[in-house]
Amino acid sequence: MACAAVSVNCLLGRAAGTFTLQVASALLRPRPLCACVINRKMSSRRKTDHLERTANNYRQEVLYPAKVCGILNESNNVKRLRLAIPDKDFTFKAGQWVDFLIPGLSKVGGFSICSSPRLLEGEGVIELAVKYSAHPPAHWIHTECTLDSEIAVRVGGDFYFDPQPSDPAVNLLLVAGGVGINPLFSILLHVADLYRQREREGSGYEPCSVKLFYSAKNTEELLFKNTIIGLSKEFFEKVSCNFHVTQQETEIDTHLRPYISEGRISQKILKEHLSENTLCFVCGPPPMIEYVSGQLQCLGLSEEKILFEKWW
């Protein structure tokens, strides 16, 4: 840990501004096992700064050095980064995000992890999918980041799925809009790992089923779609997905057609996938979250079973 701290200090010493640790001891509260405890007050005032938006969320005290070891274009405007993190003390729960600190930039980025905890355990890496924007950290990723770029990260967030073997099985309903798929994709990958562990070892937690609704403007903006479809085929009795496109202007590829619906995610569609033991995770633009949360409550799903992450 001492070596990691020295590396981070050297890294941040080259930054344009000094980053002040904004974690009070009150924020380091015990976390629930399966899901998050969140502030459900939906404010219409949008906070543009990541640290301001997440000031009341859990976050680690330690910064960890990381190196970019992979870059690919997930779509026309989304880059997927693979970060190698050598410190074995670094951990995260499926659904959480990282503070993203870049040498030379005083602005701190905040990006949801889109990979599974098992990938970190096995290969020592995490993945992020970042949409292009003028925000300095995102802009740096799209215009200056290269293989072997060095940054620092720290995990935070109360929006996650981390069940223990003794926890009751639940049906998961995942509802994503745009790049809000990132934490839900991490959860989906984690669930797939739990299924595989159950098949391989005959032990461990096993969710009942997972249904993913994912909305984007068009099929080009549906991130991870091929992997998601692959998981629905691998676990066809457990996992299902439905992609919704709202502004599709081109012909939909043949292999995608069985999974595509045009238009918004409706109350009628949601109703078909609710049960007494449904736990719902929602992530996307605030209007989408407010709409989906309202529809679910109208359908009788209790407020404590509707968990959301609002980033914009």
N, C-alpha and C positions, 0 to 999 in steps of 0.2 A: 504493500500500500504506500510506503514511503517513497518508493521509486516512482509510482504513478503520480503522487502529489508533486514531486519535483518536476516531472515532465509537463504536467499541466501548468504549473507556475511559470515555467520557461515559455510554454506556448502562449499563455495569456499575457505574459509580460510584453509580447510583441504586438498586442492589440492596441487599437487606437484609444480606447477608453478603458477604465478600470471597471470590472464587473463586480458589483456588490452582491454578496450572498443574501438572498431575500427569504430565507427559511427561518421561521420562528419555531421554537420548540413545540408550540401548540399545534403546529401543522404536522408534526411527526406523530400523528395519532395512530392507534392500531387500525389495521385495515380489515374489512370483512373478507370472508373466504371466497365467496362466489361472485360477488358483484360490488358495485360501488355505492357509496352514500354520497349524494350530490346535492348541490343547491338547485332547487327546482324553480326558483323565481326566474322567469324568462323576461329579461330586460330588453326594451327596444333600443337602448343605447348600445351601439356596437363599440367594443373596445378593440383598437387596432394593434395594441402592443401585447405580445405574448406574455410577458411577465405580469402585466396588469391583469390580463384575463385570467391568469392561473395563480394569482397571489394567494388564494385561499385553498389551493390544491396541495396534496402531498407532493413533495419532491425530495430526492436524495440530497444529502449534505455534501457528498463527494463528487467532484468532477473527474471524469475518466478520459485519458487520451485515446484517440481513435484515428485510424488511417483509412482513407478511401481505397478500397481494393477492387471495386467494380462499378462501372457506370453503363447504363443502357437506357435507350429511349423506350419508355413504357407506352407512350402515345406521342402525338405531335407536340404536346406541351407539358408532358410529365416525364421527368427523369427519375430513374430508380437507382439509388445509391446502395452499395454494399460497403459496410464499415467494419473493419477488423478492430476488435477491442481486446487487447491482450490480458487485461487484468481479470483474473478469475472471480473477483468479488463483484463484478458488474452483473446484475440480474435485472429482469423486468417481468411483468405480468402481461399476458395477451390483452391488448387494448390500450396500453399506456403509451405515452409520448416521451420525447427527449427534448431538453434544452440543447440547442445546437450553437456552439460558440466557435467563431471563425477568427483566426489571427488577422488583425487589421480592421476588424469591424466591431464597433461598440454595441450594435443592435444584436440582440439574442434571438435566434430563430426557435420555433417550436414546431416539431413535426412528429406525427404519430408513427410508431413502428409498424411496419406492415408484414414483418416476418414472424415466425413462431418462436417461443422460448426454446423449443427443442433445437432449432438451428443454432442458436447461441451456445447451447450446451455442447453440441456436437462439433461445431466448426469455429466457434468464437467470433461470430459475425452477427450483425443485425442489418436489416434493410429498411430504407425509407423511400417513399415515392412522393416527389415534390413537384407541384405544379408551378409553371413559370409565372412570375409576377415581378413588379418593381420593388417589392419588399427586399431590402438588402440581402438577407441570408438566402432567400429563394433565388434572387437574381445572381448571386455569387455561384450558387450550385449550377445554374444554367449557363453561365458565361465564363467562369474562371476555374471552377473545380476540375481537377485532373486526378488521374490515378496517383496514389501516394500523397495526396493533399492531407495535411494533418489538421485535425480539429479537436474539440473536446465536447463530451456529451454528459448529460445527467438525466436520469429517469424521473418522471413525475406523472401524476394523474391518478384520479380515483375511479376512472372508468375502465373496468377490466373484468375478465372472467378467469377465475383461478380456483376451481372447485377442488375440494379434498375428497379422498376415496369414500369417506363416510357421509358426505353430503347427499341429500335427496336428489334423484335424477330429475331434470327439467327438460321441457321442450324449449329450444332457443328460437326466437324470431329475431332476425337481423335485418334492419332496414337502413339502407345507405343511399345517400345522394351525392353525386359527383365524387370528389376526392375524399369524401367522408367514408368511403369504402375502406380506407387504410386500417384503422383499428379493428374494424369488423372482419377484414380479411385475416388479420393476425389471430383473432378469436376463432375464425373458421379453421385455419391451419392448426391451431392448438387443439381444437376438437377432433380433427382428423388424426392427430398424433395420439390423442386419448383413445380413439377407436382402435388404432393399430396396436397400442399397448394392451388393450383389453383382449384383442384377438391373439396377440402373441403370448401374453403372460397369464391371461385369464383373471387378471386382477386390475384394480385401479378404477377411477371414476369413469362412468360412461353416460353421457347425455342421452336422453330418449331420442330426440330428432332435432334437426336444424333446418330451418327454412330461411333462405336469403332472398330479400327483395332489394334490387339495386336499380336506381334510376339515374339516367344521364341524358344529355341532349341527343346523342347518337351513339351508334355502336363503336365508333372510333374512340369515344371517351369512356367506354366501359373498361376500366382497368382490371387486369388479372382474369379476364373472362375465360380464357382457355383453361387456366388452372382450376377455376371455380367449376367449370363444366366437367373437367376431369375428376374432381372430387365427388361431384354428384353421380358420376358413373361408377366410381370406385365404391362408394357407399350408397348405392341407389336405394336401399331400404331406409336409410337414415338422413341423407342430405339431399335437398332439392333447392333449385334456384330459379328465379324468375327475373329477367332483365326488362326494365321499362325504358323506352326511349320517347322523348317528347318532341324532338325536332329533327327526326330522321328525314333526310332528303335524298339519300341514295338507296339502291336496292340492298336488302339485307342478305348477307352471305348465307348460303344454304345450310351450313353446319350450325349457324346461330338461330335460325328461324324457330326451331322448337322451343327455344328458351326466351323468345322476345315477345313482349306485348307493347303496343303503342299507347301512349297516354300516361297519365299519372297513376300512382299506386292508390287504388280506391279503397273505401271502407269495406265494400263487398268482398274484395280480394283478401283483405286483412282478416275479416271475420272467419273465413274458411280455415284459417290456420291458428286459431286461438283455442286454448284449453285452460283448465283450472291451474295447471302447473306450467304455464307459459311464462318465460322470462324474456323481455324484449330489450334489445339494444338498438338505439337509433343514433346515427351520426350523419350530419350534412348541414346545409345552410339553415339558419334559424327559422325561416318561414316553413321549410319542409319539416323540420323537427316539431314545430308548433302544430302543424296540420296533422302529422301522423300521431303525435301524442294525444291530441284532442280526439281523433277518430278512435284510437284504442280505448280511451277512457269512456267514450260513448258506447263502445261495445262491451264494456263491463270489466276491462282489465284494470286492476287496481293500480294506483299511482306508484306505489313502491316497486311494482314489477315493470315499470317503464323507465329505462335508464338511458340517458342521452349525454352526448358530448357536443357542445356548441362552440365552433371555432371561429366563426366569422362575425 
